[in-house]
Amino acid sequence: MLMKKPNKKQLVEFYKMMVRIRKVEQKLMDVFSAGEILGFLHVSIGQEAAPVGVCAHLKDADYISTTHRGHGWAVAKGIDLNPAMAELFGKKEGFCLGRAGSMHLADTAIGIMGANGIVGGGIPIATGAAFAARYKKTDQVAIATFGEGATSEGAFHEALNFAAIKKLPIVYVCENNAWAEFSPRSIHLPIESVTARALAYNIEAVSVSNNVLEIFDAAGEAIQKARNGGGPTLLEVKSERWYGHYVGDAQQYRGKESVAEAMGKDCILDFEKELIKDKILKKQDIENVQSLVDAEVEDAVSFARECSYPQESEMLDGLYV
Ligand SMILES: Cc1ncc(C[n+]2csc(CCOP(=O)(O)OP(=O)(O)O)c2C)c(N)n1
């Protein structure tokens, strides 16, 4: 099955979405460091291509489960930046009334079932959503996103086994960024690529580089196959983690060369160069996109700042037991 190539309008949209994710997270790093956001924050700077290439094929009704490093996926799935930012700031006007924050950010109205602080925790949730879609005979698909570290969790193996047996409409997207918390891949994974793990469950697996167009093609095929009843696929993206595990982690355990090497691989800059070379965008268009997105992000932060914190008297609202 050959994927239709994205048209000019789509290419510009991909670029804008990647820039939006980058700028949202750069801003988050600033406001977090200034103490405006509490808790932990994990950014995916350097990994923007995967959510954009995959979510370009999704409808609002399709499901995704994300991880502690999931802002990019929520943005690419179409989350409204204002209530999302309010949620990250812990404010009442946030999607989850300020109770979820970064690690549980959700918007179920557009299929974002939530980020997850439990490594591998979102994988069975997305698999359950895919099972529900199959049971109800809808044409929805589910996407489970996770890092390579999560593929050593039992939940990953149980979910893949179940999805393969039931031929569920799901795509497992592993962002293999070579680090799991403070551990390099070489000490926690006996293989370089996680595709072998899917093949053990008779699940087709594809590995692509951190290039939005390659990801768009591979994801398109996998999603179309899932919608047509062809069952699950595992898509591995070889991506780069630029910053520490969380914002504030100085990466003392990681050599400077490794950080410089990762930062030397910029999926946004690479795409920008391609778009200029192919005369899709001019330097001026790039600047326009950048300032437009800057304004969107500033608006979202101003909105969040003006929102209110939940009151102590509301603390038990929404508790069922
Ligand atoms: C079940 C569980 N074990 C351990 C942790 C602590 N922890 C948080 S993130 C992380 C590493 C995850 O690595 P990976 O899945 O590769 O995702 P990445 O951080 O690279 O995006 C670990 C061990 C946790 N949150 N949950």
The ligand as an SDF file (V2000), in Angstrom:
LIG
                    3D

 26 27  0  0  0  0  0  0  0  0999 V2000
    6.4890    1.4180   36.5200 C   0  0  0  0  0  0  0  0  0  0  0  0
    7.4970    2.5230   36.6660 C   0  0  0  0  0  0  0  0  0  0  0  0
    8.8010    2.2260   36.8720 N   0  0  0  0  0  0  0  0  0  0  0  0
    9.7240    3.2020   36.9880 C   0  0  0  0  0  0  0  0  0  0  0  0
    9.3430    4.5270   36.9290 C   0  0  0  0  0  0  0  0  0  0  0  0
   10.4050    5.6420   37.0140 C   0  0  0  0  0  0  0  0  0  0  0  0
   10.6590    6.1470   35.6600 N   0  0  0  0  0  0  0  0  0  0  0  0
   10.0210    7.2440   35.1870 C   0  0  0  0  0  0  0  0  0  0  0  0
   10.3850    7.5640   33.5880 S   0  0  0  0  0  0  0  0  0  0  0  0
   11.4380    6.2580   33.5010 C   0  0  0  0  0  0  0  0  0  0  0  0
   12.1940    5.9440   32.2440 C   0  0  0  0  0  0  0  0  0  0  0  0
   11.3030    5.7610   31.0740 C   0  0  0  0  0  0  0  0  0  0  0  0
   12.0800    5.5870   29.9180 O   0  0  0  0  0  0  0  0  0  0  0  0
   11.4090    5.4530   28.5130 P   0  0  0  0  0  0  0  0  0  0  0  0
   10.2370    4.5330   28.6010 O   0  0  0  0  0  0  0  0  0  0  0  0
   12.4670    5.0960   27.5510 O   0  0  0  0  0  0  0  0  0  0  0  0
   10.8150    6.9090   28.2180 O   0  0  0  0  0  0  0  0  0  0  0  0
   11.5770    8.3020   28.0480 P   0  0  0  0  0  0  0  0  0  0  0  0
   11.7100    8.8980   29.4260 O   0  0  0  0  0  0  0  0  0  0  0  0
   12.8630    8.0540   27.3710 O   0  0  0  0  0  0  0  0  0  0  0  0
   10.6650    9.1300   27.2210 O   0  0  0  0  0  0  0  0  0  0  0  0
   11.4780    5.5660   34.7080 C   0  0  0  0  0  0  0  0  0  0  0  0
   12.2840    4.3540   34.9660 C   0  0  0  0  0  0  0  0  0  0  0  0
    7.9680    4.8160   36.7370 C   0  0  0  0  0  0  0  0  0  0  0  0
    7.5130    6.0660   36.6550 N   0  0  0  0  0  0  0  0  0  0  0  0
    7.0710    3.7930   36.5790 N   0  0  0  0  0  0  0  0  0  0  0  0
  1  2  1  0
  2  3  1  0
  2 26  2  0
  3  4  2  0
  4  5  1  0
  5  6  1  0
  5 24  2  0
  6  7  1  0
  7  8  2  0
  7 22  1  0
  8  9  1  0
  9 10  1  0
 10 11  1  0
 10 22  2  0
 11 12  1  0
 12 13  1  0
 13 14  1  0
 14 15  2  0
 14 16  1  0
 14 17  1  0
 17 18  1  0
 18 19  2  0
 18 20  1  0
 18 21  1  0
 22 23  1  0
 24 25  1  0
 24 26  1  0
M  CHG  1   7   1
M  END
$$$$
